[in-house]
Amino acid sequence: MFGKNSFFGMGGNRKNVGHKERWFSTIAGAALLATALFRRRSGFGGKAAGLFGGLLMKRGLTGRCEVNQALGRNTATRFA
């Protein structure tokens, strides 16, 4: 359904985010997403927090980052 180079395929299964970065991204993303979901006034700030929280959680859970890929950066194997 999703091609190799689509947003969800992301060019293969190669991880480019290190272990500590993945943990930080997942925790920070969950906090931002929770803030957006439980905020009483959800204006632009709430929507932005939800968007960035979701992107950080995706980055942390999948180990893939499109920005790292575009920059040719790979922290997953830096200390391995």
N, CA, C and O atoms as a Tripos MOL2 file, in Angstrom:
@<TRIPOS>MOLECULE
protein
  320   319    80     0     0
PROTEIN
NO_CHARGES

@<TRIPOS>ATOM
      1 N           0.8210   -1.1880    0.0000 N.3       1 MET1
      2 CA          0.0000    0.0000    0.0000 C.3       1 MET1
      3 C           0.8700    1.2580    0.0000 C.2       1 MET1
      4 O           0.6200    2.1840   -0.7720 O.2       1 MET1
      5 N           1.8820    1.2950    0.8580 N.am      2 PHE2
      6 CA          2.7710    2.4440    0.9060 C.3       2 PHE2
      7 C           4.0760    2.0800    0.2270 C.2       2 PHE2
      8 O           4.6880    1.0570    0.5360 O.2       2 PHE2
      9 N           4.4930    2.9180   -0.6910 N.am      3 GLY3
     10 CA          5.7310    2.6640   -1.4170 C.3       3 GLY3
     11 C           6.9550    2.8470   -0.5440 C.2       3 GLY3
     12 O           6.8900    3.3990    0.5540 O.2       3 GLY3
     13 N           8.0540    2.3760   -1.0570 N.am      4 LYS4
     14 CA          9.3180    2.4400   -0.3330 C.3       4 LYS4
     15 C           9.7110    3.8790   -0.0010 C.2       4 LYS4
     16 O          10.3010    4.1220    1.0520 O.2       4 LYS4
     17 N           9.4060    4.8130   -0.8530 N.am      5 ASN5
     18 CA          9.7920    6.2020   -0.6430 C.3       5 ASN5
     19 C           8.6470    7.0890   -0.1750 C.2       5 ASN5
     20 O           8.7850    8.3130   -0.1680 O.2       5 ASN5
     21 N           7.5260    6.5040    0.2130 N.am      6 SER6
     22 CA          6.4140    7.3020    0.7070 C.3       6 SER6
     23 C           6.7080    7.7490    2.1320 C.2       6 SER6
     24 O           7.6970    7.3230    2.7270 O.2       6 SER6
     25 N           5.8560    8.6040    2.6780 N.am      7 PHE7
     26 CA          6.0390    9.1060    4.0420 C.3       7 PHE7
     27 C           6.1190    7.9710    5.0440 C.2       7 PHE7
     28 O           6.9570    7.9950    5.9460 O.2       7 PHE7
     29 N           5.2440    6.9630    4.8950 N.am      8 PHE8
     30 CA          5.2240    5.8640    5.8530 C.3       8 PHE8
     31 C           6.2960    4.8220    5.5550 C.2       8 PHE8
     32 O           6.7670    4.1400    6.4640 O.2       8 PHE8
     33 N           6.6800    4.6950    4.2970 N.am      9 GLY9
     34 CA          7.7280    3.7420    3.9450 C.3       9 GLY9
     35 C           9.1030    4.2620    4.3180 C.2       9 GLY9
     36 O           9.9610    3.4940    4.7540 O.2       9 GLY9
     37 N           9.3170    5.5410    4.1530 N.am     10 MET10
     38 CA         10.5350    6.2530    4.5100 C.3      10 MET10
     39 C          11.8010    5.6140    3.9750 C.2      10 MET10
     40 O          12.8340    5.6380    4.6460 O.2      10 MET10
     41 N          11.7430    5.0440    2.7830 N.am     11 GLY11
     42 CA         12.9500    4.5750    2.1440 C.3      11 GLY11
     43 C          13.5720    3.3410    2.7630 C.2      11 GLY11
     44 O          14.7890    3.1830    2.6690 O.2      11 GLY11
     45 N          12.8340    2.4830    3.3710 N.am     12 GLY12
     46 CA         13.3740    1.2670    3.9490 C.3      12 GLY12
     47 C          13.2270    1.2270    5.4610 C.2      12 GLY12
     48 O          12.5700    2.0790    6.0600 O.2      12 GLY12
     49 N          13.8460    0.2290    6.0650 N.am     13 ASN13
     50 CA         13.7080    0.0290    7.5080 C.3      13 ASN13
     51 C          14.9240    0.4880    8.2950 C.2      13 ASN13
     52 O          15.0100    0.2110    9.4920 O.2      13 ASN13
     53 N          15.8510    1.1680    7.6770 N.am     14 ARG14
     54 CA         17.0860    1.5560    8.3390 C.3      14 ARG14
     55 C          16.8400    2.6600    9.3590 C.2      14 ARG14
     56 O          16.3120    3.7220    9.0290 O.2      14 ARG14
     57 N          17.2240    2.3990   10.5850 N.am     15 LYS15
     58 CA         17.0560    3.3820   11.6510 C.3      15 LYS15
     59 C          18.2030    4.3850   11.5940 C.2      15 LYS15
     60 O          19.3380    4.0180   11.2920 O.2      15 LYS15
     61 N          17.9050    5.6570   11.8860 N.am     16 ASN16
     62 CA         18.9470    6.6710   11.9050 C.3      16 ASN16
     63 C          18.8820    7.5550   13.1410 C.2      16 ASN16
     64 O          19.4370    8.6530   13.1510 O.2      16 ASN16
     65 N          18.2020    7.0780   14.1940 N.am     17 VAL17
     66 CA         18.0990    7.7980   15.4540 C.3      17 VAL17
     67 C          18.6140    6.8810   16.5630 C.2      17 VAL17
     68 O          18.1860    5.7320   16.6790 O.2      17 VAL17
     69 N          19.5300    7.3960   17.3680 N.am     18 GLY18
     70 CA         20.1340    6.6180   18.4450 C.3      18 GLY18
     71 C          19.1660    6.3020   19.5780 C.2      18 GLY18
     72 O          18.0850    6.8830   19.6720 O.2      18 GLY18
     73 N          19.5730    5.3760   20.4290 N.am     19 HIS19
     74 CA         18.7380    4.8720   21.5160 C.3      19 HIS19
     75 C          18.2940    5.9810   22.4820 C.2      19 HIS19
     76 O          17.1070    6.0940   22.7910 O.2      19 HIS19
     77 N          19.2340    6.7890   22.9520 N.am     20 LYS20
     78 CA         18.8840    7.8600   23.9010 C.3      20 LYS20
     79 C          17.9920    8.9100   23.2500 C.2      20 LYS20
     80 O          17.0570    9.4120   23.8740 O.2      20 LYS20
     81 N          18.2830    9.2360   21.9990 N.am     21 GLU21
     82 CA         17.4390   10.1890   21.2700 C.3      21 GLU21
     83 C          16.0280    9.6550   21.1000 C.2      21 GLU21
     84 O          15.0610   10.4130   21.1750 O.2      21 GLU21
     85 N          15.9070    8.3520   20.8690 N.am     22 ARG22
     86 CA         14.5800    7.7480   20.7010 C.3      22 ARG22
     87 C          13.7790    7.8590   21.9830 C.2      22 ARG22
     88 O          12.5970    8.1990   21.9470 O.2      22 ARG22
     89 N          14.4120    7.5760   23.1290 N.am     23 TRP23
     90 CA         13.7220    7.6920   24.4170 C.3      23 TRP23
     91 C          13.2890    9.1340   24.6630 C.2      23 TRP23
     92 O          12.1430    9.3910   25.0350 O.2      23 TRP23
     93 N          14.2080   10.0690   24.4550 N.am     24 PHE24
     94 CA         13.8910   11.4680   24.6760 C.3      24 PHE24
     95 C          12.7590   11.9250   23.7570 C.2      24 PHE24
     96 O          11.8350   12.6070   24.2010 O.2      24 PHE24
     97 N          12.8260   11.5560   22.4940 N.am     25 SER25
     98 CA         11.7920   11.9570   21.5380 C.3      25 SER25
     99 C          10.4230   11.4020   21.9220 C.2      25 SER25
    100 O           9.4150   12.1030   21.8310 O.2      25 SER25
    101 N          10.3930   10.1500   22.3480 N.am     26 THR26
    102 CA          9.1230    9.5230   22.7260 C.3      26 THR26
    103 C           8.5220   10.1990   23.9560 C.2      26 THR26
    104 O           7.3260   10.4900   23.9840 O.2      26 THR26
    105 N           9.3440   10.4460   24.9690 N.am     27 ILE27
    106 CA          8.8430   11.0660   26.2080 C.3      27 ILE27
    107 C           8.4170   12.5150   25.9610 C.2      27 ILE27
    108 O           7.3460   12.9330   26.4010 O.2      27 ILE27
    109 N           9.2590   13.2800   25.2530 N.am     28 ALA28
    110 CA          8.9180   14.6710   24.9630 C.3      28 ALA28
    111 C           7.6830   14.7520   24.0620 C.2      28 ALA28
    112 O           6.8280   15.6170   24.2490 O.2      28 ALA28
    113 N           7.5980   13.8560   23.0950 N.am     29 GLY29
    114 CA          6.4370   13.8360   22.2080 C.3      29 GLY29
    115 C           5.1530   13.5110   22.9550 C.2      29 GLY29
    116 O           4.1110   14.1160   22.7040 O.2      29 GLY29
    117 N           5.2300   12.5560   23.8700 N.am     30 ALA30
    118 CA          4.0500   12.1990   24.6650 C.3      30 ALA30
    119 C           3.6180   13.3670   25.5410 C.2      30 ALA30
    120 O           2.4240   13.6180   25.6990 O.2      30 ALA30
    121 N           4.5940   14.0860   26.1150 N.am     31 ALA31
    122 CA          4.2610   15.2370   26.9620 C.3      31 ALA31
    123 C           3.6030   16.3450   26.1400 C.2      31 ALA31
    124 O           2.6130   16.9360   26.5740 O.2      31 ALA31
    125 N           4.1450   16.6280   24.9600 N.am     32 LEU32
    126 CA          3.5410   17.6550   24.1010 C.3      32 LEU32
    127 C           2.1520   17.2460   23.6290 C.2      32 LEU32
    128 O           1.2360   18.0670   23.5980 O.2      32 LEU32
    129 N           1.9980   15.9940   23.2660 N.am     33 LEU33
    130 CA          0.7040   15.5090   22.8070 C.3      33 LEU33
    131 C          -0.3290   15.5590   23.9350 C.2      33 LEU33
    132 O          -1.4750   15.9500   23.7150 O.2      33 LEU33
    133 N           0.0800   15.1630   25.1380 N.am     34 ALA34
    134 CA         -0.8320   15.2300   26.2850 C.3      34 ALA34
    135 C          -1.2180   16.6730   26.5820 C.2      34 ALA34
    136 O          -2.3760   16.9540   26.8930 O.2      34 ALA34
    137 N          -0.2600   17.5860   26.4880 N.am     35 THR35
    138 CA         -0.5540   19.0030   26.6950 C.3      35 THR35
    139 C          -1.5860   19.4910   25.6930 C.2      35 THR35
    140 O          -2.5160   20.2160   26.0470 O.2      35 THR35
    141 N          -1.4170   19.0930   24.4510 N.am     36 ALA36
    142 CA         -2.3520   19.5230   23.4050 C.3      36 ALA36
    143 C          -3.7370   18.9200   23.6140 C.2      36 ALA36
    144 O          -4.7470   19.5930   23.4040 O.2      36 ALA36
    145 N          -3.7860   17.6610   24.0240 N.am     37 LEU37
    146 CA         -5.0750   16.9910   24.1690 C.3      37 LEU37
    147 C          -5.8630   17.4590   25.3890 C.2      37 LEU37
    148 O          -7.0920   17.5220   25.3480 O.2      37 LEU37
    149 N          -5.1600   17.7860   26.4730 N.am     38 PHE38
    150 CA         -5.8500   18.1300   27.7160 C.3      38 PHE38
    151 C          -5.8770   19.6170   28.0190 C.2      38 PHE38
    152 O          -6.3200   20.0330   29.0890 O.2      38 PHE38
    153 N          -5.4040   20.4110   27.0800 N.am     39 ARG39
    154 CA         -5.4210   21.8550   27.2620 C.3      39 ARG39
    155 C          -6.8430   22.3710   27.0730 C.2      39 ARG39
    156 O          -7.5310   21.9620   26.1380 O.2      39 ARG39
    157 N          -7.2790   23.2470   27.9360 N.am     40 ARG40
    158 CA         -8.6510   23.7510   27.8380 C.3      40 ARG40
    159 C          -8.8280   24.6690   26.6380 C.2      40 ARG40
    160 O          -9.8440   24.5910   25.9480 O.2      40 ARG40
    161 N          -7.8720   25.5240   26.3830 N.am     41 ARG41
    162 CA         -7.9460   26.4020   25.2060 C.3      41 ARG41
    163 C          -6.9450   25.8990   24.1830 C.2      41 ARG41
    164 O          -5.7370   26.0530   24.3580 O.2      41 ARG41
    165 N          -7.4360   25.3140   23.1470 N.am     42 SER42
    166 CA         -6.5130   24.7860   22.1440 C.3      42 SER42
    167 C          -6.5360   25.6740   20.9070 C.2      42 SER42
    168 O          -7.2130   25.3790   19.9220 O.2      42 SER42
    169 N          -5.7940   26.7500   20.9780 N.am     43 GLY43
    170 CA         -5.6340   27.6260   19.8170 C.3      43 GLY43
    171 C          -4.5070   27.0850   18.9600 C.2      43 GLY43
    172 O          -4.3010   25.8740   18.8700 O.2      43 GLY43
    173 N          -3.7820   27.9940   18.3330 N.am     44 PHE44
    174 CA         -2.6700   27.5960   17.4750 C.3      44 PHE44
    175 C          -1.5900   26.8690   18.2680 C.2      44 PHE44
    176 O          -1.0150   25.8960   17.7810 O.2      44 PHE44
    177 N          -1.3090   27.3320   19.4830 N.am     45 GLY45
    178 CA         -0.2770   26.7060   20.3120 C.3      45 GLY45
    179 C          -0.6030   25.2640   20.6470 C.2      45 GLY45
    180 O           0.2830   24.4090   20.6440 O.2      45 GLY45
    181 N          -1.8510   24.9880   20.9320 N.am     46 GLY46
    182 CA         -2.2630   23.6200   21.2380 C.3      46 GLY46
    183 C          -2.1600   22.7100   20.0290 C.2      46 GLY46
    184 O          -1.7320   21.5610   20.1360 O.2      46 GLY46
    185 N          -2.5550   23.2350   18.8780 N.am     47 LYS47
    186 CA         -2.4580   22.4360   17.6430 C.3      47 LYS47
    187 C          -1.0060   22.1850   17.2630 C.2      47 LYS47
    188 O          -0.6560   21.0880   16.8260 O.2      47 LYS47
    189 N          -0.1530   23.2040   17.4280 N.am     48 ALA48
    190 CA          1.2720   23.0460   17.1180 C.3      48 ALA48
    191 C           1.9130   22.0310   18.0700 C.2      48 ALA48
    192 O           2.7190   21.2030   17.6470 O.2      48 ALA48
    193 N           1.5550   22.0980   19.3490 N.am     49 ALA49
    194 CA          2.0890   21.1400   20.3200 C.3      49 ALA49
    195 C           1.6580   19.7210   19.9560 C.2      49 ALA49
    196 O           2.4530   18.7870   20.0610 O.2      49 ALA49
    197 N           0.4280   19.5570   19.5360 N.am     50 GLY50
    198 CA         -0.0590   18.2410   19.1260 C.3      50 GLY50
    199 C           0.6660   17.7120   17.9040 C.2      50 GLY50
    200 O           1.0290   16.5370   17.8490 O.2      50 GLY50
    201 N           0.8770   18.5740   16.9310 N.am     51 LEU51
    202 CA          1.5720   18.1800   15.7090 C.3      51 LEU51
    203 C           3.0130   17.7790   16.0150 C.2      51 LEU51
    204 O           3.4500   16.6970   15.6220 O.2      51 LEU51
    205 N           3.7510   18.6400   16.7110 N.am     52 PHE52
    206 CA          5.1450   18.3330   17.0100 C.3      52 PHE52
    207 C           5.2680   17.1580   17.9740 C.2      52 PHE52
    208 O           6.2160   16.3780   17.8820 O.2      52 PHE52
    209 N           4.3200   17.0260   18.8940 N.am     53 GLY53
    210 CA          4.3210   15.8780   19.7940 C.3      53 GLY53
    211 C           4.1500   14.5760   19.0370 C.2      53 GLY53
    212 O           4.8440   13.5950   19.3050 O.2      53 GLY53
    213 N           3.2250   14.5710   18.0950 N.am     54 GLY54
    214 CA          3.0130   13.3710   17.2790 C.3      54 GLY54
    215 C           4.2270   13.0290   16.4310 C.2      54 GLY54
    216 O           4.5890   11.8600   16.3020 O.2      54 GLY54
    217 N           4.8590   14.0510   15.8480 N.am     55 LEU55
    218 CA          6.0580   13.8150   15.0370 C.3      55 LEU55
    219 C           7.2180   13.2960   15.8870 C.2      55 LEU55
    220 O           7.9500   12.4020   15.4630 O.2      55 LEU55
    221 N           7.3830   13.8540   17.0810 N.am     56 LEU56
    222 CA          8.4430   13.3670   17.9730 C.3      56 LEU56
    223 C           8.1810   11.9280   18.4110 C.2      56 LEU56
    224 O           9.1070   11.1210   18.4960 O.2      56 LEU56
    225 N           6.9170   11.6100   18.6880 N.am     57 MET57
    226 CA          6.5970   10.2310   19.0750 C.3      57 MET57
    227 C           6.8600    9.2680   17.9240 C.2      57 MET57
    228 O           7.3850    8.1770   18.1440 O.2      57 MET57
    229 N           6.5060    9.6500   16.7030 N.am     58 LYS58
    230 CA          6.7830    8.8110   15.5310 C.3      58 LYS58
    231 C           8.2820    8.5890   15.3920 C.2      58 LYS58
    232 O           8.7310    7.4750   15.1230 O.2      58 LYS58
    233 N           9.0520    9.6530   15.5770 N.am     59 ARG59
    234 CA         10.5130    9.5770   15.4840 C.3      59 ARG59
    235 C          11.0670    8.6230   16.5400 C.2      59 ARG59
    236 O          11.9330    7.7970   16.2510 O.2      59 ARG59
    237 N          10.5620    8.7450   17.7570 N.am     60 GLY60
    238 CA         11.0530    7.8960   18.8290 C.3      60 GLY60
    239 C          10.6460    6.4390   18.6930 C.2      60 GLY60
    240 O          11.4430    5.5400   18.9650 O.2      60 GLY60
    241 N           9.4260    6.2040   18.2770 N.am     61 LEU61
    242 CA          8.9280    4.8270   18.1850 C.3      61 LEU61
    243 C           9.4680    4.0720   16.9730 C.2      61 LEU61
    244 O           9.6700    2.8590   17.0350 O.2      61 LEU61
    245 N           9.6990    4.7820   15.8770 N.am     62 THR62
    246 CA         10.1770    4.1060   14.6680 C.3      62 THR62
    247 C          11.6990    4.1180   14.5330 C.2      62 THR62
    248 O          12.2690    3.2670   13.8510 O.2      62 THR62
    249 N          12.3630    5.0920   15.1880 N.am     63 GLY63
    250 CA         13.8060    5.2020   15.0430 C.3      63 GLY63
    251 C          14.2220    5.8460   13.7410 C.2      63 GLY63
    252 O          15.3930    5.7990   13.3660 O.2      63 GLY63
    253 N          13.2690    6.4500   13.0470 N.am     64 ARG64
    254 CA         13.5330    7.0880   11.7500 C.3      64 ARG64
    255 C          13.2310    8.5780   11.8340 C.2      64 ARG64
    256 O          12.2270    8.9880   12.4170 O.2      64 ARG64
    257 N          14.1080    9.3780   11.2470 N.am     65 CYS65
    258 CA         13.9070   10.8170   11.2280 C.3      65 CYS65
    259 C          14.2140   11.3270    9.8240 C.2      65 CYS65
    260 O          15.3210   11.1360    9.3220 O.2      65 CYS65
    261 N          13.2480   11.9680    9.1960 N.am     66 GLU66
    262 CA         13.4210   12.4710    7.8500 C.3      66 GLU66
    263 C          14.4530   13.5920    7.8040 C.2      66 GLU66
    264 O          15.1590   13.7360    6.8060 O.2      66 GLU66
    265 N          14.5540   14.3910    8.8690 N.am     67 VAL67
    266 CA         15.5480   15.4680    8.9140 C.3      67 VAL67
    267 C          16.9510   14.8630    8.9460 C.2      67 VAL67
    268 O          17.8370   15.3110    8.2180 O.2      67 VAL67
    269 N          17.1560   13.8460    9.7860 N.am     68 ASN68
    270 CA         18.4550   13.1620    9.8100 C.3      68 ASN68
    271 C          18.7810   12.5920    8.4320 C.2      68 ASN68
    272 O          19.9160   12.6860    7.9650 O.2      68 ASN68
    273 N          17.7900   12.0070    7.7950 N.am     69 GLN69
    274 CA         17.9960   11.4140    6.4740 C.3      69 GLN69
    275 C          18.3970   12.4860    5.4610 C.2      69 GLN69
    276 O          19.3130   12.2790    4.6660 O.2      69 GLN69
    277 N          17.7170   13.6210    5.4890 N.am     70 ALA70
    278 CA         18.0200   14.7000    4.5450 C.3      70 ALA70
    279 C          19.4160   15.2700    4.7720 C.2      70 ALA70
    280 O          20.0820   15.6910    3.8260 O.2      70 ALA70
    281 N          19.8600   15.2840    6.0390 N.am     71 LEU71
    282 CA         21.1810   15.8170    6.3610 C.3      71 LEU71
    283 C          22.2810   14.7600    6.2520 C.2      71 LEU71
    284 O          23.4620   15.0800    6.3940 O.2      71 LEU71
    285 N          21.9040   13.5060    6.0000 N.am     72 GLY72
    286 CA         22.8810   12.4290    5.9300 C.3      72 GLY72
    287 C          23.4310   12.0730    7.2970 C.2      72 GLY72
    288 O          24.5540   11.5800    7.4040 O.2      72 GLY72
    289 N          22.6620   12.3140    8.3350 N.am     73 ARG73
    290 CA         23.0690   12.1090    9.7220 C.3      73 ARG73
    291 C          22.5030   10.7890   10.2280 C.2      73 ARG73
    292 O          21.3400   10.4710    9.9800 O.2      73 ARG73
    293 N          23.3250   10.0240   10.9370 N.am     74 ASN74
    294 CA         22.8700    8.7570   11.5050 C.3      74 ASN74
    295 C          23.4720    8.6100   12.8880 C.2      74 ASN74
    296 O          24.6590    8.3210   13.0330 O.2      74 ASN74
    297 N          22.6340    8.8130   13.9150 N.am     75 THR75
    298 CA         23.1120    8.6800   15.2940 C.3      75 THR75
    299 C          22.8320    7.2950   15.8560 C.2      75 THR75
    300 O          23.2120    6.9940   16.9880 O.2      75 THR75
    301 N          22.1750    6.4550   15.0800 N.am     76 ALA76
    302 CA         21.8650    5.1060   15.5550 C.3      76 ALA76
    303 C          23.1200    4.2520   15.6610 C.2      76 ALA76
    304 O          23.1810    3.3510   16.4970 O.2      76 ALA76
    305 N          24.1120    4.5160   14.8350 N.am     77 THR77
    306 CA         25.3240    3.6980   14.8360 C.3      77 THR77
    307 C          26.5540    4.4780   15.2750 C.2      77 THR77
    308 O          27.6790    3.9950   15.1460 O.2      77 THR77
    309 N          26.3450    5.6700   15.7880 N.am     78 ARG78
    310 CA         27.4710    6.5260   16.1520 C.3      78 ARG78
    311 C          28.3980    5.8700   17.1770 C.2      78 ARG78
    312 O          29.6180    5.9150   17.0220 O.2      78 ARG78
    313 N          27.8310    5.2610   18.2210 N.am     79 PHE79
    314 CA         28.6360    4.7010   19.2920 C.3      79 PHE79
    315 C          28.6420    3.1780   19.2850 C.2      79 PHE79
    316 O          29.1160    2.5540   20.2340 O.2      79 PHE79
    317 N          28.1260    2.5890   18.2380 N.am     80 ALA80
    318 CA         28.0590    1.1290   18.1800 C.3      80 ALA80
    319 C          29.3820    0.5290   17.7400 C.2      80 ALA80
    320 O          29.5030   -0.6920   17.6360 O.2      80 ALA80
@<TRIPOS>BOND
     1     1     2 1
     2     2     3 1
     3     3     4 2
     4     3     5 am
     5     5     6 1
     6     6     7 1
     7     7     8 2
     8     7     9 am
     9     9    10 1
    10    10    11 1
    11    11    12 2
    12    11    13 am
    13    13    14 1
    14    14    15 1
    15    15    16 2
    16    15    17 am
    17    17    18 1
    18    18    19 1
    19    19    20 2
    20    19    21 am
    21    21    22 1
    22    22    23 1
    23    23    24 2
    24    23    25 am
    25    25    26 1
    26    26    27 1
    27    27    28 2
    28    27    29 am
    29    29    30 1
    30    30    31 1
    31    31    32 2
    32    31    33 am
    33    33    34 1
    34    34    35 1
    35    35    36 2
    36    35    37 am
    37    37    38 1
    38    38    39 1
    39    39    40 2
    40    39    41 am
    41    41    42 1
    42    42    43 1
    43    43    44 2
    44    43    45 am
    45    45    46 1
    46    46    47 1
    47    47    48 2
    48    47    49 am
    49    49    50 1
    50    50    51 1
    51    51    52 2
    52    51    53 am
    53    53    54 1
    54    54    55 1
    55    55    56 2
    56    55    57 am
    57    57    58 1
    58    58    59 1
    59    59    60 2
    60    59    61 am
    61    61    62 1
    62    62    63 1
    63    63    64 2
    64    63    65 am
    65    65    66 1
    66    66    67 1
    67    67    68 2
    68    67    69 am
    69    69    70 1
    70    70    71 1
    71    71    72 2
    72    71    73 am
    73    73    74 1
    74    74    75 1
    75    75    76 2
    76    75    77 am
    77    77    78 1
    78    78    79 1
    79    79    80 2
    80    79    81 am
    81    81    82 1
    82    82    83 1
    83    83    84 2
    84    83    85 am
    85    85    86 1
    86    86    87 1
    87    87    88 2
    88    87    89 am
    89    89    90 1
    90    90    91 1
    91    91    92 2
    92    91    93 am
    93    93    94 1
    94    94    95 1
    95    95    96 2
    96    95    97 am
    97    97    98 1
    98    98    99 1
    99    99   100 2
   100    99   101 am
   101   101   102 1
   102   102   103 1
   103   103   104 2
   104   103   105 am
   105   105   106 1
   106   106   107 1
   107   107   108 2
   108   107   109 am
   109   109   110 1
   110   110   111 1
   111   111   112 2
   112   111   113 am
   113   113   114 1
   114   114   115 1
   115   115   116 2
   116   115   117 am
   117   117   118 1
   118   118   119 1
   119   119   120 2
   120   119   121 am
   121   121   122 1
   122   122   123 1
   123   123   124 2
   124   123   125 am
   125   125   126 1
   126   126   127 1
   127   127   128 2
   128   127   129 am
   129   129   130 1
   130   130   131 1
   131   131   132 2
   132   131   133 am
   133   133   134 1
   134   134   135 1
   135   135   136 2
   136   135   137 am
   137   137   138 1
   138   138   139 1
   139   139   140 2
   140   139   141 am
   141   141   142 1
   142   142   143 1
   143   143   144 2
   144   143   145 am
   145   145   146 1
   146   146   147 1
   147   147   148 2
   148   147   149 am
   149   149   150 1
   150   150   151 1
   151   151   152 2
   152   151   153 am
   153   153   154 1
   154   154   155 1
   155   155   156 2
   156   155   157 am
   157   157   158 1
   158   158   159 1
   159   159   160 2
   160   159   161 am
   161   161   162 1
   162   162   163 1
   163   163   164 2
   164   163   165 am
   165   165   166 1
   166   166   167 1
   167   167   168 2
   168   167   169 am
   169   169   170 1
   170   170   171 1
   171   171   172 2
   172   171   173 am
   173   173   174 1
   174   174   175 1
   175   175   176 2
   176   175   177 am
   177   177   178 1
   178   178   179 1
   179   179   180 2
   180   179   181 am
   181   181   182 1
   182   182   183 1
   183   183   184 2
   184   183   185 am
   185   185   186 1
   186   186   187 1
   187   187   188 2
   188   187   189 am
   189   189   190 1
   190   190   191 1
   191   191   192 2
   192   191   193 am
   193   193   194 1
   194   194   195 1
   195   195   196 2
   196   195   197 am
   197   197   198 1
   198   198   199 1
   199   199   200 2
   200   199   201 am
   201   201   202 1
   202   202   203 1
   203   203   204 2
   204   203   205 am
   205   205   206 1
   206   206   207 1
   207   207   208 2
   208   207   209 am
   209   209   210 1
   210   210   211 1
   211   211   212 2
   212   211   213 am
   213   213   214 1
   214   214   215 1
   215   215   216 2
   216   215   217 am
   217   217   218 1
   218   218   219 1
   219   219   220 2
   220   219   221 am
   221   221   222 1
   222   222   223 1
   223   223   224 2
   224   223   225 am
   225   225   226 1
   226   226   227 1
   227   227   228 2
   228   227   229 am
   229   229   230 1
   230   230   231 1
   231   231   232 2
   232   231   233 am
   233   233   234 1
   234   234   235 1
   235   235   236 2
   236   235   237 am
   237   237   238 1
   238   238   239 1
   239   239   240 2
   240   239   241 am
   241   241   242 1
   242   242   243 1
   243   243   244 2
   244   243   245 am
   245   245   246 1
   246   246   247 1
   247   247   248 2
   248   247   249 am
   249   249   250 1
   250   250   251 1
   251   251   252 2
   252   251   253 am
   253   253   254 1
   254   254   255 1
   255   255   256 2
   256   255   257 am
   257   257   258 1
   258   258   259 1
   259   259   260 2
   260   259   261 am
   261   261   262 1
   262   262   263 1
   263   263   264 2
   264   263   265 am
   265   265   266 1
   266   266   267 1
   267   267   268 2
   268   267   269 am
   269   269   270 1
   270   270   271 1
   271   271   272 2
   272   271   273 am
   273   273   274 1
   274   274   275 1
   275   275   276 2
   276   275   277 am
   277   277   278 1
   278   278   279 1
   279   279   280 2
   280   279   281 am
   281   281   282 1
   282   282   283 1
   283   283   284 2
   284   283   285 am
   285   285   286 1
   286   286   287 1
   287   287   288 2
   288   287   289 am
   289   289   290 1
   290   290   291 1
   291   291   292 2
   292   291   293 am
   293   293   294 1
   294   294   295 1
   295   295   296 2
   296   295   297 am
   297   297   298 1
   298   298   299 1
   299   299   300 2
   300   299   301 am
   301   301   302 1
   302   302   303 1
   303   303   304 2
   304   303   305 am
   305   305   306 1
   306   306   307 1
   307   307   308 2
   308   307   309 am
   309   309   310 1
   310   310   311 1
   311   311   312 2
   312   311   313 am
   313   313   314 1
   314   314   315 1
   315   315   316 2
   316   315   317 am
   317   317   318 1
   318   318   319 1
   319   319   320 2
@<TRIPOS>SUBSTRUCTURE
     1 MET1         2 RESIDUE 1 A MET
     2 PHE2         6 RESIDUE 1 A PHE
     3 GLY3        10 RESIDUE 1 A GLY
     4 LYS4        14 RESIDUE 1 A LYS
     5 ASN5        18 RESIDUE 1 A ASN
     6 SER6        22 RESIDUE 1 A SER
     7 PHE7        26 RESIDUE 1 A PHE
     8 PHE8        30 RESIDUE 1 A PHE
     9 GLY9        34 RESIDUE 1 A GLY
    10 MET10       38 RESIDUE 1 A MET
    11 GLY11       42 RESIDUE 1 A GLY
    12 GLY12       46 RESIDUE 1 A GLY
    13 ASN13       50 RESIDUE 1 A ASN
    14 ARG14       54 RESIDUE 1 A ARG
    15 LYS15       58 RESIDUE 1 A LYS
    16 ASN16       62 RESIDUE 1 A ASN
    17 VAL17       66 RESIDUE 1 A VAL
    18 GLY18       70 RESIDUE 1 A GLY
    19 HIS19       74 RESIDUE 1 A HIS
    20 LYS20       78 RESIDUE 1 A LYS
    21 GLU21       82 RESIDUE 1 A GLU
    22 ARG22       86 RESIDUE 1 A ARG
    23 TRP23       90 RESIDUE 1 A TRP
    24 PHE24       94 RESIDUE 1 A PHE
    25 SER25       98 RESIDUE 1 A SER
    26 THR26      102 RESIDUE 1 A THR
    27 ILE27      106 RESIDUE 1 A ILE
    28 ALA28      110 RESIDUE 1 A ALA
    29 GLY29      114 RESIDUE 1 A GLY
    30 ALA30      118 RESIDUE 1 A ALA
    31 ALA31      122 RESIDUE 1 A ALA
    32 LEU32      126 RESIDUE 1 A LEU
    33 LEU33      130 RESIDUE 1 A LEU
    34 ALA34      134 RESIDUE 1 A ALA
    35 THR35      138 RESIDUE 1 A THR
    36 ALA36      142 RESIDUE 1 A ALA
    37 LEU37      146 RESIDUE 1 A LEU
    38 PHE38      150 RESIDUE 1 A PHE
    39 ARG39      154 RESIDUE 1 A ARG
    40 ARG40      158 RESIDUE 1 A ARG
    41 ARG41      162 RESIDUE 1 A ARG
    42 SER42      166 RESIDUE 1 A SER
    43 GLY43      170 RESIDUE 1 A GLY
    44 PHE44      174 RESIDUE 1 A PHE
    45 GLY45      178 RESIDUE 1 A GLY
    46 GLY46      182 RESIDUE 1 A GLY
    47 LYS47      186 RESIDUE 1 A LYS
    48 ALA48      190 RESIDUE 1 A ALA
    49 ALA49      194 RESIDUE 1 A ALA
    50 GLY50      198 RESIDUE 1 A GLY
    51 LEU51      202 RESIDUE 1 A LEU
    52 PHE52      206 RESIDUE 1 A PHE
    53 GLY53      210 RESIDUE 1 A GLY
    54 GLY54      214 RESIDUE 1 A GLY
    55 LEU55      218 RESIDUE 1 A LEU
    56 LEU56      222 RESIDUE 1 A LEU
    57 MET57      226 RESIDUE 1 A MET
    58 LYS58      230 RESIDUE 1 A LYS
    59 ARG59      234 RESIDUE 1 A ARG
    60 GLY60      238 RESIDUE 1 A GLY
    61 LEU61      242 RESIDUE 1 A LEU
    62 THR62      246 RESIDUE 1 A THR
    63 GLY63      250 RESIDUE 1 A GLY
    64 ARG64      254 RESIDUE 1 A ARG
    65 CYS65      258 RESIDUE 1 A CYS
    66 GLU66      262 RESIDUE 1 A GLU
    67 VAL67      266 RESIDUE 1 A VAL
    68 ASN68      270 RESIDUE 1 A ASN
    69 GLN69      274 RESIDUE 1 A GLN
    70 ALA70      278 RESIDUE 1 A ALA
    71 LEU71      282 RESIDUE 1 A LEU
    72 GLY72      286 RESIDUE 1 A GLY
    73 ARG73      290 RESIDUE 1 A ARG
    74 ASN74      294 RESIDUE 1 A ASN
    75 THR75      298 RESIDUE 1 A THR
    76 ALA76      302 RESIDUE 1 A ALA
    77 THR77      306 RESIDUE 1 A THR
    78 ARG78      310 RESIDUE 1 A ARG
    79 PHE79      314 RESIDUE 1 A PHE
    80 ALA80      318 RESIDUE 1 A ALA
